[in-house]
Amino acid sequence: MKPSIVVARPIFPQVLETLSKHFEVRSNQDDVPWTAQTWQAALAASDGALTTGSDPVKADLLAASPKLRICANMAVGYNNFDVPAMTAAKVVATNTPDVLTETTADFGFALMMATARRMAESEHFLRAGRWTEWRYDLFAGAEVHGATLGILGMGRIGQAIARRGALGFGMPVLYHNRSRLPAETEQQLKATWVSKEDLFRRADHVVLVLPYSPAVHHIVGSAELALMKPTATLVNIARGGIVDENALIEAIRERRIGAAGLDVFEGEPKVNPGLLQLEQVVLTPHIASATMATRLKMAQLAADNLISFFTQGRAITPLNEVPV
Ligand code: DGY
């Protein structure tokens, strides 16, 4: 008998077809996410799961899912998983690194540019029919080329953003990360390690790319925002919980920082109404990795993790070690 898997959210039909050659597949291809109850029942009845970043796999669900052996996340971030609880329950966790690095870095850089150069705000103004004349200071924004780029979290995506800034836009790059990059990589990226405080103090544009864990919850709050230049831009493509949104709203309202670009939100898909009222904030619905080519690679890698695990006994990009 084929192992049973559950696919939590709509994915590419060709990936579903591949999966159905190997597995009994139950999938939610509706536009509406399953309720918590339906998700719990589906997980409990499955040997494996293909999840997205919005499908939780935490201790309570694991306790109710004794058959479950693997969850393959179609995302590089995995804060929807409780990995230690999964390891304890002998459930393999996988994610989709590498395949989305460049696409996500493109978006992070684009969001930084759109925010600094006031693209959303000026577009809304034009669409509203409010453009009546040329003015020297009409939507004058912040310089990007040659400005100082600060990157918090210098993993694969952070490095890809640094490369764009340093080599394409002549930006001095400051970064803060738990561990420093090798000297050779720092040289290639023209990047300098600084303390977190220095990064917020000195950067003209700060991009957040660090993985979320409870340890970094609200790591950007009023203290960090207070260090920033009044003209500086803050961009978050990591996870919503990293930024204290209320502190950010206050800092922008009081013009203590220039602008923000946010692709991720604390309660997403709900967005803090305070953010919606601010013109200097560019808001996008968690789409940094969203090109069809990249999303297909992510779905394929998640599917390949399931197939490899059940046919070869090991996943391709595991996040934990579970004795088979
Ligand atoms: C990721 O891969 O973590 C992106 O945020 C998409 O969910």
Residues whose N, C-alpha, C, O or C-beta is under 5 A from the ligand:
A	BS01	DGY	G53 M74 A75 V76 G77 A238 S289
